[in-house]
Amino acid sequence: MNWKISYEKWTSFTDLDEELANQLDELNNQPKQLEDCFYKNLEFGTGGMRGVLGPGTNRINIYTIRKTAEGLARYIERHGEEAKVRGVVIAYDSRFKSPEFAMETAKTLGKHGIQTYVFDSLRTTPELSFAVRYLHAFSGVVITASHNPPEYNGFKVYGPDGGQLSSEAAEQIIAKVNSVEDELAVAVGTEGELKAAGLLTIIGETVDQAYLKQLESVVVNRDVINKVADDFRIVYTPLHGTGNIPVRKGLDAVGFKHVEVVKEQELPDSNFSTVDSPNPEEAAAFSLAMKYGEQSNADIMLATDPDADRVGVAVRNEEGKYQVLTGNQTGALLLQYLITQKKKQNELPENATVLKTIVTSEMGRDIAAAHNLETIDTLTGFKYISEWIETFEQTGDRSFLFGYEESYGYLIKDFARDKDAVQTCLLIAEVAAYYKTKQMSLYEGLMALYEEYGYYLEDIESLTLKGKDGAAKIQAILNEFRATPPKEIAGQAVVGIEDYDSSTRLYVESGETEEISLPKSNVLKYKLENGAWFCLRPSGTEPKIKFYFGVKEDTLEGSRRALDGMVADVMGRVRSF
């Protein structure tokens, strides 16, 4: 698209939001930044959209929010009056403009006669998922950019089951959003008139209490908690986001007596001013929590991201220092505990099934298989896990036991249908309490799992490549790996290549291929002769390409050497392009 045409349309629009108009004035002497604001329309992807705040068609602002809400409204109208009456639940997090964008969404939907339920203050993404189911709504929206930097925000859409949009629904909404020709011309109602017409309802405490009641069912064995509650200590940080109240209430409700919150990070802060990134995947996000932990000799530390769908865990290692566990390590601990405890209580169904993504550690599959349980792989993205849960519910062929992904996302109970950090805080604290009853730390529990199943180690590298040129570079890297796939990595032959865009799996030695029965995705995965693997995947929400690595050896040191060698070889090739 000719970005200057869009730019001129915006600058000639007489009712342009004053703040956005001033920002455009400031960009007049920065032509490259100005082009980036307008060179394309911000894309609504498979679950919603996410981008940098600011003026223009390629930014998050009230007009691009209205355009997206208008597309959603047109999609809902296609489903008839019942869908409009069931309506849309809207939540928002602590980011810049989140409350305003939530209300703009409601005002756009309300103009079409669609019922909306807007939370009275910030709420977690998993509670939004729960609320869609609890209120029997047709859809849900959460205004969030998850763990992205402060300059980002986003618009995430949920279906009637409380899960992220199905691929079919996403395609239909994308078409409706793209059919909105002028984002500046989208009509909206006023808050007052929509309330008067009964189309806008403010919600809060009733949904909170219902969610909290469900949270208590996450606990598997309260006796474990009761045995150590008097001296079991937790340090928790919500990283300036939405998790503060629900995590604390949940931990208290199930019997944890000593939960200390990092005061500097307790309250919402759109700048996330105490961290470089509000991402619990990064050890730096735990720096303040670790100071608290040293002072109180905490057994465990928990950190949730701004919308509280991801959680990181830190524990003392063999050197007595706090170490942040990977998402794969936390997932293995949770899964082993769920299976063994439910077995003891005769509550583990024969058809219990584990769900994980293609870039998540194979350790989970090994744990499940040791107990005769099946594991199903999905594409990256929790929407695919929630789709399987819905299928299980509809067919009754399987029971959902646990779903997780390496990027710190877990779901234990399916009253929510997205990854739920609040649930996970309760269960991982229980697992740590369980090991304490055995005079073991959570870290020692992890080492015991490695001894039993093998030393699985994983790593992730990423390249951030912003703007138009960055997007082209990311695609060039993928094209190069497709055109000239490596024959060996770190001395290990490549024996299998999985291309999820063409849905093909190639066995290199025989040349045989087979179909991959998953939706198409621009992802490549390579398997090596020693069982190691690596994967290339462009992020769907950030200007990044991610590289995932996994190994399994007989010793921890052996796994570290194998992992380091593979990472060095692959990333060396990438940087040579």
FENQUILIN-V263096 format. One record per pair of residues at least 24 apart in sequence whose ideal C-beta (glycine too) atoms are under 7 Angstrom apart, sorted by the first residue. I is the first residue (numbers start at 1). J is the second residue. Records with the same first field share a line. If there is no record, write none. Layout:
BEGIN
I = J  J
END
This chain:
BEGIN
1 = 40
3 = 35  38  39
6 = 38  57
7 = 34  38
10 = 55  56
13 = 184
17 = 62
20 = 55  61
23 = 54  55
24 = 55
36 = 467
39 = 468
44 = 68  71  173  174  177
45 = 540
46 = 165  167  170  383  540
47 = 156  157  164  165  170  383
48 = 154  155  156  157
49 = 154  155
50 = 145  148  152  154  541
51 = 152  154
52 = 151  152
53 = 96  97  151  153
57 = 183
60 = 153  154
62 = 100  104
63 = 183  184
64 = 183
65 = 101  104  105  155
66 = 104  108  183  186  188
67 = 177  180  183  186
68 = 155  177
69 = 104  105  108  109
70 = 108  180  186
71 = 173  176  177  180
72 = 109  139  157  173
73 = 108  109  112  114
74 = 176
75 = 172  173  176
76 = 114  138  139
77 = 112
83 = 138
84 = 113  114  115
85 = 115
86 = 136  137  138
87 = 114  115  116  117  137  138
88 = 114  116  137  138  139  140  141
89 = 117  128  131  132  135  137  140
90 = 116  117  118  141
91 = 119  123  127  128  142
92 = 122  142  143  144
93 = 122  143  144  241  242  306  307
94 = 122  240  241  242  268  269  270  306
95 = 144  145  153  270  306
96 = 150  153  270
97 = 153
98 = 143  153
101 = 143  153
102 = 143
103 = 191
104 = 188
105 = 141
106 = 194  200
107 = 188  189  190  191  194
108 = 186  188
110 = 189  194  199  200
111 = 187  188  189
113 = 199
115 = 199
116 = 199  200
117 = 201  203
118 = 200  202
119 = 203  204
120 = 202  203  204
122 = 242  268
123 = 242
124 = 242  243  246  307  308  422
125 = 307  308  309  418
126 = 308  309  416  418  420  422
127 = 211  246
128 = 158
129 = 158  162  416  417  418
130 = 162  211  214  415  416
131 = 207
132 = 158  162
133 = 162
134 = 207  210
142 = 307
144 = 306  307
146 = 305  306  307  309
147 = 277  278  279  305  306  310
148 = 542
149 = 277
150 = 270  271  272
161 = 390  417
162 = 416  417
163 = 383  386  387  390  417  418
164 = 382  383  386  418
165 = 383
166 = 387
167 = 519
212 = 249  250  253
214 = 413  415
215 = 250  253  422  423  426
216 = 253  254
217 = 413
218 = 412  413  423  426  427
219 = 254  426  430
220 = 338  341  342  430
221 = 341
222 = 254  255
224 = 430  433  434  437
225 = 254  255  256  430  433
226 = 255
227 = 437
228 = 433  436  437
229 = 255  256  257
230 = 257
232 = 256  258  299  433  436
233 = 258  296  297  298  299
234 = 258  259  298  299  300  302  429
235 = 260  262  289  292  293  296  298  301
236 = 261  302
237 = 261  262  265  288  289  303
238 = 265  266  304
239 = 265  272  275  278  280  285  303  304  305  306
240 = 265  267  268  269  272  278  306
241 = 268  278  304  305  306  307  308
242 = 306  307  308
243 = 304  308  421  422
246 = 422
247 = 304  422  425
250 = 422  425  426
251 = 425  426  429
254 = 426
256 = 429
260 = 292  296
262 = 288  289  292
264 = 288
278 = 305  306
279 = 305
280 = 304  305  310  311  312  408
281 = 312  407  408
283 = 324
285 = 312
286 = 312  314  324
289 = 314
290 = 314  322
293 = 322
299 = 432  436
300 = 429  432  442
302 = 425
304 = 421
308 = 421  422
309 = 409  418  419  420  421
310 = 407  408  409  419  421
311 = 408  421  424  425
312 = 408
313 = 428
315 = 441  442  443
316 = 441  443
317 = 443
318 = 443
323 = 443
326 = 458
327 = 405  406  407  408
328 = 360  361  363  406  458
329 = 446
330 = 428
331 = 360  364  404  410
332 = 361  363  364  367  449
333 = 431  442  445  446  449
334 = 402  410  427  428  431
335 = 364  367  368  402
336 = 367  449
337 = 431  434
338 = 401  402
339 = 367  371  373
349 = 399
351 = 397  398  399
352 = 399  401
353 = 398  399  400  401
354 = 401  402
355 = 385  388  403
356 = 404  405
357 = 405
358 = 525
359 = 406  535  537  548
360 = 404  405  406
361 = 406  456  458  550
362 = 456  550
363 = 453  456
366 = 453
367 = 453
379 = 500  518  519  521
380 = 405  537
382 = 409  418  419
385 = 411
386 = 417  418
389 = 414  417
406 = 458
450 = 556
454 = 552  554
455 = 552  553  554  555  556  558  559
456 = 550  552
457 = 551  559  560  563
458 = 549  550
459 = 549  563  567
460 = 546  547  548
461 = 547  567  571
462 = 544  545  546  547
463 = 544  545
464 = 543  544
465 = 543
466 = 543
470 = 543
471 = 543
474 = 538  545
476 = 577
477 = 545  574  577
478 = 522  524  536  538
480 = 577
481 = 524  536
482 = 524
486 = 573
489 = 528  566  569  570
490 = 565  566  569
492 = 528  529  530  532
493 = 528  529
494 = 526  528
495 = 527  528  529
496 = 527
497 = 526
498 = 525
499 = 524
532 = 562  566
534 = 566  570
547 = 571
END
